[in-house]
Amino acid sequence: MISDNHDTLVLLQLAGIGGVVAHGPEETAKALAAALKQKDLGILLMTELAAESVPEKVREMRSGGALPLLVEIPDRHGTRRGQDFLSRYIREAIGVKLE
């Protein structure tokens, strides 16, 4: 788990999920590189703000199709995405507009 804030990390640690706090693109890129070196990592959770700080790396992970699966989660302030983010994502990924 890579979080941009301590509160989200602590909450997930209470659920048994380990991780680190990273602020800014440099720390986040370093934390991401360390996470990707783990051979047994199947799912990597990142807060939306942390993922926004390294957009190129997130794009690479999503387009590569290899493990770990990257899942962006909202932090304690809620989601940063619009209400139609899932429809937009599908439209961008496969070119189909859902109504």
C-alpha positions in Angstrom: 0.0 0.0 0.0 1.3 3.4 -0.9 -0.5 6.3 0.7 -0.1 10.0 0.6 -1.3 10.4 4.2 -0.7 8.7 7.5 -4.4 8.2 8.4 -5.2 6.0 5.4 -2.1 3.9 6.0 -2.9 3.4 9.7 -6.5 2.4 8.8 -5.3 -0.2 6.3 -2.6 -1.5 8.7 -5.4 -2.2 11.2 -6.8 -4.5 8.6 -3.5 -6.2 8.2 -2.3 -4.4 5.0 1.3 -3.1 5.2 2.5 -0.1 3.4 4.4 3.2 3.3 3.6 6.9 3.3 5.1 8.8 0.3 4.8 12.5 -0.4 5.4 13.9 -3.9 6.6 12.3 -7.1 10.1 11.3 -6.0 9.1 9.5 -2.8 6.1 7.9 -4.5 8.3 6.7 -7.4 10.8 5.3 -5.0 8.0 3.5 -3.0 6.5 2.1 -6.2 9.9 0.8 -7.3 10.4 -0.9 -3.9 6.9 -2.4 -4.1 7.5 -3.8 -7.6 10.6 -5.6 -6.4 8.4 -7.8 -4.2 7.9 -11.1 -5.9 4.8 -12.1 -3.9 2.8 -8.9 -4.4 -0.4 -9.5 -6.4 -2.3 -6.3 -5.6 -0.9 -2.9 -5.0 -3.2 -0.3 -3.3 -2.4 3.4 -3.9 -4.3 6.4 -2.8 -5.6 8.5 -5.6 -3.4 11.4 -4.7 -0.3 9.2 -4.6 -1.2 7.7 -8.0 -1.7 11.2 -9.5 1.9 12.1 -8.5 3.3 9.4 -10.8 0.9 9.3 -13.8 3.4 7.8 -16.3 4.3 4.9 -14.0 0.6 4.3 -13.3 -0.1 4.3 -17.1 2.8 1.8 -17.6 1.5 -0.6 -15.0 -2.1 -0.5 -16.4 -1.0 -1.0 -20.0 1.5 -3.7 -19.2 -1.0 -6.2 -17.9 1.5 -7.8 -15.5 1.2 -8.2 -11.8 0.7 -6.5 -9.4 -2.7 -5.3 -10.1 -2.9 -1.6 -9.3 -5.9 -0.4 -7.4 -6.4 3.3 -6.7 -8.4 4.0 -3.5 -9.8 7.2 -2.1 -8.1 8.6 1.0 -9.9 9.9 4.2 -11.1 13.0 2.3 -13.0 10.9 -0.2 -12.6 10.3 -3.9 -11.0 12.9 -6.2 -12.8 11.4 -9.2 -16.0 12.6 -10.8 -19.2 10.7 -10.5 -18.9 9.3 -14.0 -15.3 8.1 -13.7 -16.1 4.5 -14.4 -18.0 5.3 -17.6 -15.2 7.6 -18.7 -12.6 4.9 -17.9 -14.5 2.3 -20.0 -14.9 4.7 -22.9 -11.2 5.6 -22.9 -10.1 2.0 -22.5 -12.4 0.3 -25.1 -14.2 3.1 -26.9 -17.7 2.1 -25.8 -20.0 4.7 -24.3 -22.3 3.4 -21.6 -25.7 4.9 -21.0 
